[in-house]
Structure formats: C-alpha cells, structure tokens
C-alpha cells in the first residue's frame, strides 16, 4: 500500500495536536503564505506580504508562530549578517548559501564536495549529523561591477 505523503498542513496539524495547541486559522494562513513562496524571508517581509493580502496578523503572532513552525520541523532559522532569516524545510533541495555583503542577496548553491566531506566525516567518526549549514560571505558580481563603474 502506498503511504500518503504528509503535507505541511498535515505536519502542522499533527504537531499542534501533539502539543495540545489550538489549530487557529492564523497559524495555517501563516504556513500557507510561507509555503506559497520560495526562498528566504524575514518576519517583516512576511508581515508586509500578509498585510497586502488582508490577513490580520500582528508581528507578535508571526514571531510566536514562527517558533512553532521551527519546532514542528517546517522551517529553519538562519542567522546571517543582517539578522534572522527563515526558509521552509519541506521540498527544499539540500543547499548552501553564498551571501553578498553589499546587497544582501542570498544565492543557494548545491556543493556536492561539501556533502562528500560530510559523508567522509560521518563514516570516519560515526558522527550522527542532524543538519549542516555552510554560509560563504563575499561580494556578488553585480555589486563588483557597480563598484568598478564608480
């Protein structure tokens, strides 16, 4: 029998039930908004996006629910130079981050060599990897070009 793949909504529902937390429409609206877009976001950007769509959620509600989504395994928090940035975890290809220090743009790249090294360490030391993040800071080609024009 084929096992049904859980959706982000299923995971959130199960998590809320397991923690005896209320299944509010706001929680699911926040989840839907996050999972309808790709890439990284910060709380303020999420707030503005939801406000434009006439969702009535406060910043406090967003902050509280972001922590719930992280605990449920639906989001991951990164602490890049410009503060907390979040990204969804489901259907997200393993990747690392190159971040421009000038414009703040985040480039997602898959570096197979990094995974090879990780696998080597796992085998050599019997290490159980929960997660890994590689973040490389520099200046992107667009910012370098703008700087050279000046």
Secondary structure as UniProt FT lines:
FT   HELIX           8..18
FT   TURN            19..20
FT   HELIX           25..35
FT   HELIX           43..52
FT   TURN            53..54
FT   HELIX           59..71
FT   TURN            72..73
FT   STRAND          75..80
FT   TURN            81..82
FT   STRAND          83..88
FT   TURN            90..91
FT   STRAND          96..100
FT   TURN            101..103
FT   STRAND          106..109
FT   HELIX           112..125
FT   STRAND          135..138
FT   HELIX           141..149
//
